[in-house]
């Protein structure tokens, strides 16, 4: 419709946001971020960090702690004020279940969750954690849009950046490290519209939000959001 009318548009689209967890990271904070990613709208969130790219030296401990945190989350009707509500539809539930089974078929390990709770009528699913995920798997490349968390591993920073950027999306990304200088260096290399350091999610109405690549163009929030409502006018005057 915008093309037909030659008017501007902002597109904020999908994401497959990576979070890089370095060996010196605060694991409590990093585990919390990984677990909470599947809570908001039962994981049906465009900027949810669903690719946890963890250094191999801490990956086993991190994965175990993440599975414990995710396994403790409660699922049920929103009126009961539990951690996760239902998925949007039966079709979406089927899509998420298929994604989990395909990941297992590709060699990933399901540590916890991924089942429909007994006694609950509706589109409910216990949040899942998949380990042994590689970035060429469908579950790492496509937006599942459900309570599914994946753990990938890396050896060095160049590999971590390559994994993070190997996506058609570029909406958001996270970094966990106690070395803020290293975090800023990493942030410059990541192809994402918003980088969050040592907490995920964060930011508010004052922080511009939008993506690279197939995550869209233009920015919401912050002063940058006003740009889409303005037009530049150039006035040239003879001397």
C-alpha positions as CSV (number, residue, x, y, z in Angstrom):
1,X,0.0,0.0,0.0
2,X,2.9,2.4,0.8
3,X,4.5,1.6,-2.5
4,X,1.3,2.3,-4.4
5,X,1.0,5.7,-2.7
6,X,4.8,6.5,-2.7
7,X,4.7,7.1,1.1
8,X,7.2,6.1,3.7
9,X,7.1,3.1,5.9
10,X,8.7,1.6,9.0
11,X,8.9,-2.1,9.2
12,X,9.7,-3.8,12.5
13,X,9.7,-7.5,11.6
14,X,11.0,-10.8,13.0
15,X,14.2,-11.7,14.9
16,X,16.4,-14.6,16.0
17,X,18.3,-12.6,18.5
18,X,21.7,-14.1,19.8
19,X,23.2,-13.5,23.2
20,X,26.9,-14.2,23.6
21,X,27.9,-15.4,27.0
22,X,31.7,-15.1,27.7
23,X,33.6,-17.1,30.3
24,X,33.8,-14.2,32.8
25,X,30.0,-13.5,32.6
26,X,27.8,-13.2,35.6
27,X,26.1,-16.6,35.1
28,X,23.2,-15.8,37.4
29,X,22.3,-12.8,35.2
30,X,22.9,-14.7,32.0
31,X,20.8,-17.7,33.1
32,X,18.0,-15.3,34.1
33,X,18.1,-13.6,30.7
34,X,17.9,-17.0,29.0
35,X,15.0,-18.2,31.1
36,X,13.0,-15.0,31.0
37,X,13.2,-14.9,27.1
38,X,10.6,-17.6,26.9
39,X,8.3,-15.9,29.5
40,X,7.1,-12.8,27.7
41,X,4.0,-13.7,25.7
42,X,5.1,-17.4,26.1
43,X,8.1,-16.7,23.9
44,X,6.0,-15.1,21.2
45,X,8.2,-12.0,21.1
46,X,10.1,-10.6,18.1
47,X,13.2,-9.6,20.0
48,X,13.4,-12.6,22.4
49,X,17.0,-13.8,22.7
50,X,16.5,-17.4,21.5
51,X,20.1,-18.2,20.5
52,X,22.3,-18.4,23.5
53,X,25.9,-18.5,22.2
54,X,27.9,-19.8,25.2
55,X,31.7,-20.3,25.5
56,X,32.5,-24.0,25.6
57,X,34.3,-23.8,29.0
58,X,31.0,-22.8,30.8
59,X,28.4,-24.3,28.4
60,X,27.7,-27.4,30.5
61,X,27.2,-25.5,33.8
62,X,25.2,-22.8,32.0
63,X,22.9,-25.3,30.3
64,X,22.2,-27.2,33.5
65,X,21.4,-24.0,35.4
66,X,19.3,-22.8,32.5
67,X,17.3,-26.0,32.4
68,X,16.7,-25.8,36.2
69,X,15.4,-22.2,35.8
70,X,13.2,-22.9,32.8
71,X,11.9,-26.1,34.4
72,X,10.8,-24.2,37.4
73,X,8.6,-21.9,35.4
74,X,4.8,-22.3,35.8
75,X,2.4,-22.6,32.9
76,X,-1.4,-21.9,32.9
77,X,-4.2,-19.4,32.3
78,X,-3.3,-15.8,32.7
79,X,-5.9,-15.3,35.4
80,X,-3.9,-17.5,37.7
81,X,-0.9,-15.2,37.4
82,X,1.6,-17.9,36.4
83,X,4.8,-17.4,34.4
84,X,3.6,-18.4,31.0
85,X,0.2,-18.3,29.3
86,X,-0.9,-20.1,26.2
87,X,0.3,-19.9,22.6
88,X,-1.8,-17.8,20.3
89,X,-3.5,-20.7,18.5
90,X,-3.6,-24.4,17.9
91,X,-1.7,-23.9,14.7
92,X,1.0,-22.0,16.5
93,X,1.3,-24.8,19.1
94,X,1.6,-27.4,16.4
95,X,4.3,-25.3,14.7
96,X,6.3,-25.1,17.9
97,X,6.0,-28.8,18.7
98,X,7.2,-29.5,15.1
99,X,10.2,-27.3,15.5
100,X,11.2,-29.1,18.7
101,X,10.9,-32.5,17.1
102,X,12.8,-31.4,14.0
103,X,15.6,-30.1,16.2
104,X,15.8,-33.4,18.0
105,X,15.9,-35.1,14.7
106,X,18.8,-32.9,13.7
107,X,20.8,-33.9,16.7
108,X,19.8,-31.4,19.4
109,X,19.1,-32.6,23.0
110,X,15.9,-31.6,24.8
111,X,16.9,-31.0,28.4
112,X,13.5,-29.9,29.7
113,X,10.0,-29.0,28.7
114,X,8.4,-29.1,25.3
115,X,5.3,-31.0,26.4
116,X,1.7,-30.1,26.8
117,X,0.8,-30.1,30.5
118,X,-1.7,-32.6,31.7
119,X,-5.1,-31.3,32.8
120,X,-4.8,-28.0,30.9
121,X,-7.3,-27.4,28.1
122,X,-5.8,-24.9,25.7
123,X,-2.7,-24.1,23.7
124,X,-0.3,-24.6,26.6
125,X,3.3,-25.8,26.3
126,X,6.0,-26.2,29.0
127,X,9.1,-24.1,28.0
128,X,11.9,-26.1,26.4
129,X,15.6,-25.9,26.4
130,X,17.6,-27.5,23.5
131,X,21.3,-28.0,23.7
132,X,23.8,-29.3,21.1
133,X,22.3,-26.9,18.7
134,X,24.4,-25.7,15.7
135,X,23.6,-22.7,13.7
136,X,22.8,-24.6,10.5
137,X,19.8,-26.2,12.2
138,X,16.3,-24.8,11.3
139,X,15.6,-24.2,15.0
140,X,18.6,-21.8,15.1
141,X,17.7,-20.0,11.8
142,X,14.0,-19.5,11.9
143,X,11.8,-17.7,14.3
144,X,10.0,-20.4,16.3
145,X,7.8,-17.8,18.1
146,X,7.2,-19.9,21.2
147,X,8.8,-20.9,24.5
148,X,11.9,-22.7,23.0
149,X,15.4,-21.7,24.1
150,X,18.5,-23.0,22.3
151,X,22.1,-23.2,23.5
152,X,25.0,-23.0,21.0
153,X,28.7,-23.0,21.8
154,X,31.8,-21.3,20.6
155,X,35.6,-21.5,21.1
156,X,36.8,-17.9,20.4
157,X,35.3,-14.4,19.9
158,X,35.5,-14.5,16.1
159,X,33.5,-17.7,16.1
160,X,30.9,-16.2,18.4
161,X,30.5,-13.1,16.2
162,X,30.2,-15.4,13.1
163,X,27.5,-17.4,14.7
164,X,25.6,-14.4,15.9
165,X,25.7,-12.7,12.5
166,X,24.9,-15.8,10.5
167,X,21.2,-15.1,10.3
168,X,18.8,-13.3,8.0
169,X,17.6,-11.4,11.0
170,X,19.3,-8.6,12.9
171,X,16.8,-7.2,15.4
172,X,18.6,-7.3,18.8
173,X,21.6,-9.1,20.5
174,X,23.0,-9.5,24.0
175,X,26.4,-9.8,25.5
176,X,27.3,-11.0,29.0
177,X,30.8,-10.2,30.3
178,X,32.5,-8.4,33.1
179,X,34.8,-6.7,30.6
180,X,32.8,-3.7,29.3
181,X,35.6,-2.8,26.8
182,X,35.3,-6.2,25.3
183,X,31.5,-5.9,25.2
184,X,31.7,-2.7,23.3
185,X,34.2,-4.2,20.8
186,X,31.8,-7.1,20.3
187,X,28.8,-4.8,20.0
188,X,30.5,-2.9,17.1
189,X,30.8,-6.3,15.2
190,X,27.3,-7.5,15.7
191,X,24.7,-7.0,13.0
192,X,21.8,-6.0,15.1
193,X,19.8,-2.8,15.7
194,X,20.0,-2.9,19.5
195,X,22.7,-4.5,21.6
196,X,22.1,-5.1,25.3
197,X,25.0,-5.7,27.7
198,X,24.7,-7.7,30.9
199,X,20.9,-7.6,31.0
200,X,18.3,-8.7,28.6
201,X,15.9,-7.2,27.9
202,X,16.3,-3.6,28.9
203,X,15.8,-0.2,27.4
204,X,12.7,1.9,27.3
205,X,10.8,4.4,25.2
206,X,13.9,6.6,25.0
207,X,16.1,3.9,23.3
208,X,15.7,3.5,19.5
209,X,14.5,0.1,18.5
210,X,14.6,-1.6,15.1
211,X,16.5,-4.1,13.0
212,X,19.0,-4.8,10.3
213,X,18.5,-7.2,7.4
214,X,15.2,-9.0,7.3
215,X,14.3,-7.6,10.7
216,X,13.1,-4.5,9.0
217,X,14.0,-0.8,8.6
218,X,13.4,2.4,10.4
219,X,13.3,2.9,14.2
220,X,10.7,3.0,16.8
221,X,11.2,4.8,20.1
222,X,13.6,7.6,21.0
223,X,14.3,10.7,18.9
224,X,15.2,8.5,15.9
225,X,11.5,7.5,15.7
226,X,10.6,11.1,14.8
227,X,12.7,10.9,11.6
228,X,10.0,8.9,9.8
229,X,7.5,11.7,10.4
230,X,9.7,14.4,8.8
231,X,10.9,15.4,5.4
232,X,14.2,17.1,4.6
233,X,14.0,20.4,2.7
234,X,17.1,21.9,1.2
235,X,17.2,25.7,0.5
236,X,20.1,27.0,-1.7
237,X,20.8,30.7,-1.8
238,X,23.0,32.5,-4.3
239,X,25.9,34.6,-2.9
